[in-house]
Amino acid sequence: MMTVAEPAVDHDRALLYHQSRPPYTAAVVDFVVEHTESSAFAVVADVGCGTGLSTLPFRQFAGTLIGIEPDPAMRTVAEETLTVHGVTVLSGSAEQTGLPDNSVNLIVAASCFEWFNHRQAAIEWRRILVPDGRVFLMWNHRVAIDSITRAWDRLWAHHMGPRLGPDIDDIDYMLIPRFPGPRFHRFSRVEHHHFDEAGLLRFALSSGYAPRPSQDRRRHALLNVET
């Protein structure tokens, strides 16, 4: 039997998130470079930057790099992670970034777009983007591709409950096309990430819908795994 301590406060959950979530592949930045002019990297704003995992891949290309995050715990980790790289981290949201008009060349939103108020975000992004500004939406979807990942998916659904928010297909084929309009480029790639048991449990506990202390049955089912 293996026990992993449950995070007591949101900051602990944010740290687990930062330590356990797989990084975004450098190929996503290569994709942006291939489909934009170099001027697109003059000012990059990562909206909903979380702990900064999605921000770091852009640091070597961006002239000015800004992370915007509404959650205080996530933002604290982002500040600890990003400021050493010269990244500015601000409190704000997709709907109210706090940035000046026409000040951003490229907006990045990673694994968070489905939670935005899209009408308000569209108004805000048009305000802060320069006339030829670009938007880059990306996700690290967890997918089942073999017997092990399918077993993990079943375990996750049993103890964590159903996925919150729209399904992956709904994001890909409904939300995205409706938001930017007909002119957009699509990129997808399968990345293999290796976890030991402790890392996999930390990954689960970092989820925003991991069992809370008040949910004893689900909490103990997740924390106490028979091996």
NULO-134820 format. One line per 8 residues: number of its first residue (from 1); their letters; for each residue z, x, y negated of N, C-alpha, C, O, CB. Coordinates in steps of 0.1 Angstrom, whole numbers, plus 2048, in hexadecimal, padded with zeros to 3 digits. Glycine has a CB too. Layout:
N
NUM	a	Z/X/Y/Z/X/Y/Z/X/Y/Z/X/Y/Z/X/Y; ...;
//
This chain:
227
1	mmtvaepa	800/808/80C/800/800/800/800/809/7F4/807/813/7F3/80C/7F6/800; 7F8/805/7EA/7F7/80C/7DD/7FA/804/7D1/7F5/7F9/7D1/7E9/813/7DC; 803/808/7C8/806/800/7BD/803/808/7B0/806/814/7AF/815/7FD/7BD; 7FC/801/7A7/7F8/806/79A/800/7FE/78F/7FE/7F2/790/7E9/807/797; 807/805/787/80F/7FD/77D/806/7F5/773/7FB/7FA/76F/817/807/774; 80A/7E9/771/802/7E0/768/805/7E4/75A/811/7E7/756/805/7D2/76A; 7FB/7E5/751/7FD/7E8/743/806/7DE/73D/804/7D2/73E/7F0/7EA/73B; 810/7E3/735/81A/7DA/72F/815/7D4/722/819/7C9/71F/827/7E1/72D;
9	vdhdrall	80D/7DB/71B/808/7D6/70E/7F9/7D8/70D/7F3/7DF/715/810/7DD/702; 7F3/7D2/702/7E5/7D3/701/7E0/7E1/6FF/7D5/7E4/704/7E1/7CA/6F5; 7E8/7E9/6F9/7E4/7F7/6F7/7E2/7FE/704/7D9/806/706/7ED/7FF/6EE; 7EB/7FB/70E/7EA/801/71B/7DD/7FC/722/7D6/803/729/7F6/7FD/724; 7DA/7EF/720/7CD/7EA/726/7C1/7F0/71F/7B7/7F3/726/7CD/7DA/724; 7C2/7F3/712/7B7/7FA/70C/7B5/808/711/7AA/80C/713/7B9/7FA/6FD; 7C0/80F/714/7BF/81C/719/7B9/81C/727/7B1/824/72B/7CD/823/71A; 7BD/812/730/7B7/810/73D/7A8/80E/73C/7A1/813/744/7BE/805/745;
17	yhqsrppy	7A5/806/732/796/803/730/78F/810/72D/784/812/733/795/7F9/724; 794/818/724/78E/824/720/78D/82E/72B/783/835/72D/795/82A/714; 797/82F/733/798/838/73E/790/834/74B/78C/83D/752/7A7/83B/742; 78E/827/74D/788/823/759/77A/81E/758/773/81E/762/791/818/75F; 776/81A/74C/768/814/74B/75E/81F/74C/75F/82A/746/767/80C/73E; 753/81D/753/748/827/754/741/829/746/740/820/73F/73E/823/75F; 73D/835/743/737/838/736/729/832/736/723/82F/740/736/847/734; 724/830/72A/716/82B/728/70D/838/72A/70F/842/724/714/825/71A;
25	taavvdfv	702/836/732/6F9/841/735/6F2/846/728/6EF/83E/720/6EF/83D/740; 6F0/853/728/6E9/858/71C/6DB/853/71B/6D4/854/711/6E8/867/71D; 6D6/84D/726/6C8/847/726/6C7/83C/71C/6BB/839/718/6C4/842/734; 6D2/835/719/6D0/82A/710/6CD/82F/702/6C5/829/6FA/6DD/822/70F; 6D2/83B/6FE/6CF/841/6F1/6C1/846/6F1/6B9/844/6E7/6D9/84C/6ED; 6BD/84C/6FC/6AF/850/6FE/6A5/844/6FC/69B/846/6F6/6AC/857/70C; 6A9/839/701/6A1/82D/6FF/69F/829/6F1/694/826/6EC/6A7/821/708; 6AA/829/6EA/6AA/826/6DB/6A1/830/6D4/69A/82C/6CB/6B8/826/6D5;
33	vehtessa	6A3/83D/6D7/69B/847/6D0/68C/845/6D3/684/847/6C9/69F/855/6D6; 688/841/6DF/67A/83F/6E2/674/833/6DA/668/833/6D8/679/83C/6F1; 67C/829/6D6/677/81D/6D1/67B/81B/6C2/678/810/6BC/67D/811/6D8; 680/825/6BB/683/825/6AD/67F/832/6A6/67D/83C/6AD/692/822/6AB; 67F/831/699/67D/83D/691/68A/844/690/695/83E/692/676/839/683; 689/851/68C/695/859/68B/69E/853/680/6AA/855/680/692/867/687; 698/84C/676/6A0/846/66B/6AA/83C/670/6B3/838/669/697/841/660; 6A7/836/67C/6B0/82C/681/6BE/831/684/6C7/829/685/6AA/826/68E;
41	favvadvg	6BF/83E/685/6CD/844/688/6D4/849/67B/6DE/84F/67C/6CB/84F/692; 6CF/845/670/6D5/84A/663/6E4/845/663/6ED/84C/660/6CD/845/657; 6E5/837/665/6F2/831/665/6F3/828/671/6EB/81E/672/6F6/82A/658; 6FB/82B/67B/6FC/822/687/70A/81C/687/714/823/685/6FA/82B/694; 70A/80F/689/717/807/68A/718/801/698/710/7F9/69C/718/7FC/67F; 723/805/69F/725/800/6AD/72F/7F4/6AB/73B/7F6/6A8/72B/80B/6B6; 72A/7E8/6AC/732/7DC/6A9/739/7D8/6B6/732/7D5/6C0/729/7D1/6A3; 746/7D6/6B5/74D/7D3/6C2/74E/7E0/6CA/74B/7E0/6D6/747/7C8/6CA;
49	cgtglstl	752/7EB/6C4/751/7F8/6CA/75B/7FA/6D5/75B/804/6DC/752/803/6C0; 765/7F1/6D6/770/7F3/6E0/777/800/6DE/77C/803/6D3/76A/7F3/6EE; 778/808/6E9/780/815/6E8/776/820/6E4/77B/82C/6E3/786/818/6F5; 76A/81D/6E2/760/828/6DD/757/82D/6E8/74F/836/6E6/768/833/6D8; 758/827/6F4/74F/82C/6FF/741/82A/6FC/738/832/700/753/824/70C; 73D/81F/6F5/730/81C/6F1/72B/823/6E5/71F/824/6E2/72E/80D/6EF; 734/829/6DD/731/82F/6D1/72E/83E/6D3/724/843/6CD/73D/82F/6C7; 735/845/6DC/733/853/6DE/725/857/6E1/721/862/6DC/73C/857/6E9;
57	pfrqfagt	71D/850/6EA/70F/855/6EC/707/856/6E0/6FC/85D/6E1/709/84B/6F6; 70A/850/6D5/702/850/6C9/706/85B/6BF/6FF/85D/6B5/702/843/6C2; 711/862/6C2/716/86B/6B8/70D/877/6B5/70D/87C/6A9/723/871/6BD; 705/87C/6BF/6FC/887/6BC/6F0/884/6B4/6E8/88D/6B0/6F9/88E/6C9; 6ED/877/6B3/6E0/873/6AC/6E3/86C/69F/6DB/86D/696/6D9/869/6B5; 6EF/866/69D/6F2/85E/691/6F5/868/685/6FD/871/687/6FD/854/693; 6F0/865/67A/6F4/86B/66E/702/867/66A/70B/86F/668/6EB/869/662; 704/85A/669/712/854/667/714/84A/673/70B/842/676/713/84D/659;
65	ligiepdp	71F/84B/679/722/842/685/72F/83B/682/739/841/67E/723/84B/692; 72F/82E/683/73A/825/680/73D/81C/68C/734/816/692/737/81C/674; 74A/81B/690/74E/812/69A/756/807/694/75F/809/68C/757/81A/6A5; 753/7FB/698/759/7EF/692/760/7E7/69E/759/7E4/6A8/74F/7E6/68A; 76D/7E5/69D/774/7DE/6A8/77F/7D5/6A3/787/7D9/69B/779/7E9/6B2; 77F/7C8/6A8/789/7BF/6A3/797/7C0/6AA/7A1/7BD/6A5/784/7B1/6A4; 797/7C5/6B7/7A3/7C5/6BE/7AB/7D2/6BB/7A6/7DD/6BC/7A0/7C5/6CE; 7B8/7D0/6B6/7C0/7DB/6B2/7C2/7E6/6BC/7C1/7F2/6B9/7CD/7D7/6AD;
73	amrtvaee	7C4/7E2/6C9/7C7/7EC/6D3/7BB/7F4/6D6/7BB/800/6D8/7CC/7E5/6E0; 7AF/7ED/6D8/7A3/7F4/6DA/7A0/7FD/6CF/79B/809/6D1/797/7EA/6DD; 7A2/7F8/6C3/79E/800/6B7/7A7/80D/6B6/7A2/817/6B2/7A0/7F8/6AA; 7B4/80C/6BA/7BC/818/6BA/7B7/823/6C3/7B7/82E/6BF/7CB/814/6BE; 7B3/81F/6CF/7AD/829/6D8/7A0/82E/6D3/79D/83A/6D4/7AB/822/6E6; 798/825/6CD/78B/82A/6C7/78E/834/6BC/787/83E/6BB/783/81E/6C1; 798/832/6B4/79B/83C/6A9/79F/849/6AF/79B/854/6AA/7A7/836/6A0; 7A7/849/6BA/7AC/855/6C0/7A0/85C/6C7/7A0/869/6C7/7B6/852/6CB;
81	tltvhgvt	796/854/6CB/78B/85A/6D2/780/85F/6C9/779/869/6CC/785/850/6DC; 77D/857/6BF/771/859/6B7/773/861/6AA/769/868/6A6/76B/84C/6B3; 77E/861/6A4/780/868/697/77E/877/698/77A/87D/68F/78D/865/691; 781/87C/6A4/77F/88B/6A6/770/88E/6A6/76D/89A/6A4/786/88F/6B3; 768/884/6A8/759/887/6A8/753/883/69A/747/882/699/753/87F/6B3; 75C/880/690/756/87C/683/752/86E/682/74B/86A/679/74B/885/680; 756/865/68C/752/857/68B/75D/84F/683/769/851/685/751/852/69A; 758/846/67B/761/83E/673/764/831/67B/75A/82B/680/75B/83A/665;
89	vlsgsaeq	770/82D/67D/774/821/685/77A/817/67B/784/81A/674/77D/825/691; 774/80B/67B/779/801/672/77D/7F4/679/779/7F1/684/76E/7FE/668; 786/7ED/673/78A/7E0/678/780/7D6/673/77D/7D5/667/798/7DC/673; 77A/7CE/67C/770/7C4/678/76A/7BE/684/76F/7C1/690/764/7CB/670; 761/7B5/683/75B/7AD/68E/74C/7AC/68C/747/7B0/681/761/79F/68F; 745/7A7/696/737/7A5/694/733/79B/689/729/79D/683/731/7A0/6A2; 73C/792/687/739/788/67C/73E/78C/66E/739/787/664/740/77B/680; 748/796/66E/74D/79B/661/74F/7AA/663/75A/7AE/666/75A/793/65D;
97	tglpdnsv	745/7B2/661/746/7C0/663/74D/7C7/658/753/7D2/65B/738/7C6/665; 74D/7C2/64C/753/7C9/641/74A/7D4/63B/74E/7DB/632/760/7CF/645; 73D/7D5/640/734/7DF/63B/72C/7DA/62F/72A/7CE/62E/72B/7E4/647; 727/7E3/627/71F/7DF/61B/712/7DA/61F/70D/7DC/62A/71E/7EB/611; 70B/7D2/616/6FE/7CD/618/6F4/7D9/61A/6F5/7E4/614/6F9/7C5/60C; 6EA/7D7/623/6DF/7E0/625/6E4/7EF/627/6DF/7F8/621/6D6/7E0/619; 6EF/7F0/62F/6F5/7FD/631/6F3/803/63F/6F7/80F/641/703/7FC/62E; 6EE/7FC/649/6ED/800/656/6DF/800/65B/6D7/7F7/659/6F6/7F7/65F;
105	nlivaasc	6DB/80B/662/6CD/80C/668/6CD/807/676/6C3/801/67A/6C9/81A/668; 6D7/809/67E/6D7/804/68C/6E5/7FE/68F/6EF/805/68D/6D4/810/695; 6E5/7F2/694/6F1/7EB/699/6F1/7EC/6A9/6E7/7E9/6AF/6F2/7DD/695; 6FC/7F1/6AE/6FD/7F1/6BD/709/7E8/6C0/713/7E7/6BA/701/800/6C2; 706/7E0/6CB/711/7D7/6D1/711/7D9/6E0/707/7D6/6E6/70F/7C8/6CC; 71C/7DD/6E5/71C/7E1/6F4/726/7D8/6FB/732/7D8/6F8/720/7EF/6F5; 721/7D0/705/729/7C8/70E/732/7BF/706/73E/7BC/70A/731/7D1/717; 72E/7B9/6FB/736/7B0/6F3/72E/7A5/6EC/734/79C/6E7/73D/7B8/6E9;
113	fewfnhrq	721/7A6/6EC/718/79D/6E5/71A/78E/6E8/71A/786/6E0/70A/7A1/6E7; 71D/78C/6F5/71F/77E/6FA/72B/777/6F4/72C/76B/6F4/720/77E/709; 734/77F/6EE/741/779/6E8/73F/777/6DA/748/771/6D4/74C/783/6EB; 734/77B/6D3/733/779/6C5/72F/76A/6C2/72A/763/6CA/728/782/6C0; 732/766/6B5/72C/75A/6B0/71E/75F/6AB/71D/765/6A0/735/754/6A4; 714/75B/6B2/707/761/6B0/701/75D/6A3/6FA/765/69C/6FD/75D/6BB; 703/751/69F/6FE/74D/692/704/755/686/6FD/759/67E/700/73D/68F; 711/756/686/718/75E/67C/715/76C/67D/713/773/673/727/75B/67D;
121	aaiewrri	714/772/689/711/780/68B/703/783/685/700/78D/67F/712/784/69A; 6F9/77A/688/6EC/77C/683/6EB/77D/674/6E4/785/66E/6E2/771/688; 6F3/774/66D/6F3/774/65F/6F9/781/65A/6F4/788/650/6FC/768/659; 704/785/660/70B/792/65C/702/79E/65E/702/7A7/656/718/793/663; 6FB/79E/66A/6F3/7AA/66D/6E7/7AB/664/6E3/7B6/660/6EF/7AA/67C; 6E1/7A0/660/6D6/7A0/657/6DB/7A6/649/6D4/7AD/642/6D0/792/655; 6E7/7A3/646/6ED/7A7/639/6EF/7B6/639/6EC/7BD/62F/6FA/7A0/636; 6F5/7BC/644/6F8/7CA/644/6EC/7D3/648/6ED/7DF/644/704/7CD/64D;
129	lvpdgrvf	6E2/7CE/64E/6D7/7D6/653/6CE/7D9/647/6CC/7D1/63E/6CF/7CF/65E; 6C8/7E5/647/6BD/7E8/63E/6B1/7E0/642/6B1/7DA/64D/6B9/7F7/63E; 6A7/7DE/63A/69C/7D5/63D/695/7D8/64A/691/7CE/651/691/7D6/632; 694/7E4/64E/68D/7E7/65B/698/7EB/666/695/7F2/66F/683/7F2/659; 6A4/7E6/664/6AF/7EA/66D/6AD/7E4/67C/6A5/7DB/67E/6BC/7E5/668; 6B3/7EB/685/6B2/7E7/693/6BF/7E3/699/6CA/7E6/694/6AC/7F3/69B; 6BE/7DB/6A4/6CA/7D7/6AC/6C8/7DB/6BA/6BD/7D9/6C0/6CC/7C7/6AB; 6D2/7E1/6C0/6D2/7E6/6CE/6DE/7E0/6D5/6E9/7E2/6D2/6D2/7F5/6CF;
137	lmwnhrva	6DB/7D7/6DF/6E5/7D0/6E7/6E5/7D7/6F5/6DA/7D8/6FB/6E2/7C1/6E8; 6F1/7DA/6FA/6F1/7E0/707/6FD/7DB/70F/707/7D7/709/6F1/7EF/706; 6FC/7DC/71C/707/7D8/725/709/7E2/730/6FF/7E8/734/705/7CA/72B; 715/7E3/735/718/7EA/742/71C/7DF/74C/728/7DC/74E/723/7F5/741; 712/7D8/751/715/7CD/75B/71A/7D3/768/714/7DD/76D/708/7C4/75D; 724/7CC/76E/728/7D0/77B/71F/7C8/785/720/7BC/785/737/7CD/77D; 718/7CF/78E/70F/7C8/797/712/7CB/7A5/717/7D7/7A8/700/7CB/794; 70F/7C2/7AE/711/7C5/7BD/704/7C9/7C3/6FA/7C1/7C3/717/7B8/7C4;
145	idsitraw	704/7D5/7C8/6F7/7DA/7CE/6F8/7DE/7DC/6EE/7E1/7E2/6F3/7E6/7C6; 704/7DE/7E2/705/7E1/7F0/712/7DA/7F6/718/7D3/7EF/706/7F1/7F2; 715/7DD/803/720/7D6/809/72D/7D9/802/736/7D0/802/720/7DA/818; 72F/7E5/7FE/73C/7E9/7F7/73E/7E1/7EA/748/7DC/7E7/73D/7F8/7F5; 733/7E2/7E2/734/7DB/7D5/735/7CC/7D6/73B/7C5/7CE/729/7DF/7CC; 72E/7C7/7E0/72F/7B8/7E3/73D/7B4/7E7/742/7AA/7E3/725/7B4/7ED; 744/7BD/7EF/752/7BA/7F3/75B/7BB/7E7/764/7B3/7E6/756/7C4/7FE; 759/7C4/7DF/761/7C5/7D2/75F/7B9/7CA/768/7B4/7C4/75D/7D2/7CB;
153	drlwahhm	752/7B4/7C9/750/7A8/7C1/757/79C/7C6/75D/794/7BF/741/7A5/7C1; 758/79B/7D4/75F/790/7DA/76E/791/7D7/775/787/7D4/75D/78F/7E9; 774/79D/7D8/782/7A0/7D5/785/79D/7C7/78F/797/7C3/785/7AE/7D8; 77C/7A1/7BE/77E/79F/7AF/77E/790/7AD/787/78B/7A6/773/7A5/7A7; 774/788/7B2/774/77A/7AF/780/773/7B5/785/769/7AF/767/774/7B6; 785/777/7C0/790/771/7C7/79D/772/7BF/7A5/769/7BD/793/776/7D5; 7A0/77F/7BA/7AC/782/7B3/7AB/780/7A4/7B5/77E/79D/7B1/78F/7B7; 7A0/782/79E/79E/782/790/799/775/78A/799/773/77E/795/78E/78B;
161	gprlgpdi	793/76D/793/78D/761/78F/77E/763/78B/779/76E/78C/794/75B/783; 777/758/787/769/759/784/767/761/777/770/763/76F/763/74C/782; 75B/766/776/757/76E/76A/758/765/75E/755/75A/75E/748/773/76B; 75E/76B/753/75E/765/746/752/766/73E/74B/771/73F/76B/76A/73E; 74E/75C/737/742/75D/72F/735/75B/737/736/757/743/741/76B/729; 72A/75D/731/71D/75A/738/71A/764/743/71F/76F/743/711/75A/72E; 712/75F/74D/70D/768/757/703/772/752/6FE/771/747/706/75F/763; 702/77D/75A/6F9/788/756/6EB/782/753/6E5/786/749/6F8/792/760;
169	ddidymli	6E5/77A/75B/6D8/774/759/6D7/76C/74C/6CD/76D/745/6D4/76C/765; 6E2/765/749/6E2/75D/73D/6E1/766/731/6DB/763/727/6EE/754/73C; 6E9/771/731/6E8/77B/726/6DA/781/725/6D5/781/71A/6F2/787/729; 6D4/785/730/6C7/78C/730/6BC/783/72B/6B3/787/724/6C4/792/73D; 6BC/776/730/6B0/76E/72F/6B2/762/725/6A9/75B/722/6AC/768/73C; 6BF/760/720/6C1/755/716/6C6/75B/709/6C0/759/6FF/6CB/74B/71C; 6D2/762/70A/6D8/766/6FD/6D0/770/6F6/6CE/76F/6EA/6E6/76B/700; 6CB/77B/6FD/6C4/786/6F6/6B7/781/6F0/6B5/784/6E4/6C2/791/700;
177	prfpgprf	6AE/77B/6F8/6A2/777/6F2/6A3/76D/6E6/69B/76E/6DC/699/770/6FC; 6AD/765/6E6/6AF/75B/6DC/6B4/761/6CF/6B2/75C/6C4/6B9/750/6E0; 6BB/76D/6D0/6C2/773/6C4/6B8/77B/6BC/6B6/778/6B0/6CD/77B/6C9; 6B1/785/6C2/6A9/78E/6B9/69B/788/6B7/694/78D/6AE/6A8/79B/6BF; 697/77E/6BE/689/779/6BD/681/77F/6C8/685/786/6D1/684/77C/6AF; 673/77D/6C7/66A/781/6D2/668/790/6D3/663/794/6DD/65D/77A/6D0; 66A/797/6C8/667/7A6/6C8/673/7AE/6CC/67B/7B1/6C3/661/7AA/6BA; 674/7B2/6D8/67F/7BB/6DC/67A/7C2/6E9/672/7BD/6F0/68C/7B3/6DF;
185	hrfsrveh	681/7CD/6EB/67E/7D6/6F7/68A/7D4/700/696/7D3/6FC/67C/7E4/6F3; 687/7D5/70D/692/7D4/717/693/7E1/720/689/7E7/723/68F/7C8/720; 69F/7E4/723/6A1/7F0/72B/6AC/7ED/735/6B6/7E8/731/6A5/7FD/722; 6AA/7F1/742/6B5/7EF/74C/6B5/7FB/755/6AB/802/757/6B3/7E2/754; 6C1/7FE/75A/6C2/80A/763/6CE/808/76B/6D9/803/767/6C3/817/75A; 6CE/80C/778/6D9/80B/781/6E0/819/781/6D9/823/784/6D5/807/78F; 6ED/819/77E/6F4/825/77E/6FF/824/789/705/819/78A/6FB/828/770; 701/82E/791/70C/82E/79B/718/835/796/718/841/792/706/835/7A8;
193	hhfdeagl	723/82F/797/730/834/792/73A/834/79E/73B/82B/7A5/736/82C/786; 741/83F/79F/74A/841/7AB/758/840/7A6/75D/846/79C/748/84F/7B1; 760/837/7AE/76E/835/7AB/776/838/7B7/772/835/7C2/770/827/7A6; 782/83E/7B5/78C/83E/7C0/794/831/7BF/791/829/7B6/795/84B/7BF; 79D/82F/7C8/7A4/822/7C8/7AC/81F/7BB/7AC/814/7B6/7AD/821/7D4; 7B3/82A/7B7/7BB/828/7AB/7B2/825/79F/7B5/81D/796/7C3/835/7A8; 7A7/82C/79E/79D/829/793/798/81C/793/796/815/789/792/833/793; 795/817/79F/78F/809/7A0/79A/7FF/79C/796/7F5/796/78B/807/7AF;
201	lrfalssg	7A6/801/7A0/7B1/7F7/79B/7B3/7F8/78C/7B5/7EE/786/7BE/7FB/7A3; 7B2/804/786/7B3/805/778/7A7/7FE/771/7A9/7F7/767/7B4/813/774; 79C/7FF/777/790/7F8/772/793/7E9/772/790/7E2/768/783/7FB/77A; 798/7E4/77D/79B/7D5/77D/7A6/7D1/773/7A4/7C7/76C/7A0/7D2/78B; 7B0/7D9/772/7BB/7D6/769/7B7/7D7/75A/7BD/7D0/752/7C7/7DF/76C; 7AD/7DE/757/7A8/7DF/74A/7A0/7D3/745/79D/7D2/739/7A0/7EC/748; 79D/7CB/74E/795/7BF/74B/79D/7B6/742/7A9/7B4/743/791/7B7/757; 796/7AF/738/79C/7A6/72F/7A2/79A/736/7AA/793/731/792/7A2/725;
209	yaprpsqd	79D/797/742/7A3/78B/74A/7AA/790/756/7AB/788/760/797/781/74D; 7AF/79C/756/7B8/7A0/761/7C4/798/761/7C8/793/756/7BB/7AF/760; 7CB/795/76C/7D7/78D/76C/7E2/792/763/7E4/79D/762/7DC/78C/77A; 7E8/788/75C/7F3/78B/753/800/78A/75A/800/785/765/7F3/781/747; 80B/78F/755/818/78F/75C/81C/781/760/823/780/76A/822/795/753; 818/777/759/81C/769/75C/815/764/769/819/75A/76F/81A/760/751; 80A/76B/76D/803/767/779/807/76F/785/7FF/778/789/7F3/768/776; 813/76C/78A/818/775/794/810/776/7A1/80E/781/7A6/826/770/798;
217	rrrhalln	80A/76B/7A6/803/76C/7B2/7F6/775/7B1/7F4/77E/7B9/7FE/75E/7B7; 7EF/773/7A6/7E3/77B/7A4/7E6/789/7A0/7DF/792/7A5/7DA/774/798; 7F1/78B/799/7F5/799/795/7F9/7A1/7A1/7F4/7AC/7A3/801/798/78B; 801/79B/7AA/805/7A3/7B6/7FA/7A5/7BF/7F9/7AF/7C6/811/79B/7BD; 7F1/79B/7C0/7E5/79D/7C9/7DD/7A9/7C5/7D7/7B0/7CD/7DD/790/7C9; 7DC/7AB/7B7/7D4/7B6/7B2/7DB/7C3/7B3/7D5/7CD/7B6/7CF/7B3/7A4; 7E8/7C3/7B0/7EF/7D0/7AF/7F3/7D5/7BD/7F4/7E1/7BE/7FB/7CE/7A7; 7F5/7CD/7C7/7F9/7D1/7D4/7EE/7CF/7DE/7EC/7C4/7E3/806/7C9/7D8;
225	vet	7E7/7DA/7E0/7DB/7DA/7E9/7DE/7E0/7F6/7E2/7EC/7F7/7CF/7E1/7E2; 7DC/7D9/801/7DE/7DE/80E/7D2/7E8/811/7C6/7E4/810/7DF/7D4/819; 7D5/7F4/816/7CA/7FD/819/7CB/801/827/7C3/809/82C/7CB/80A/810;
//
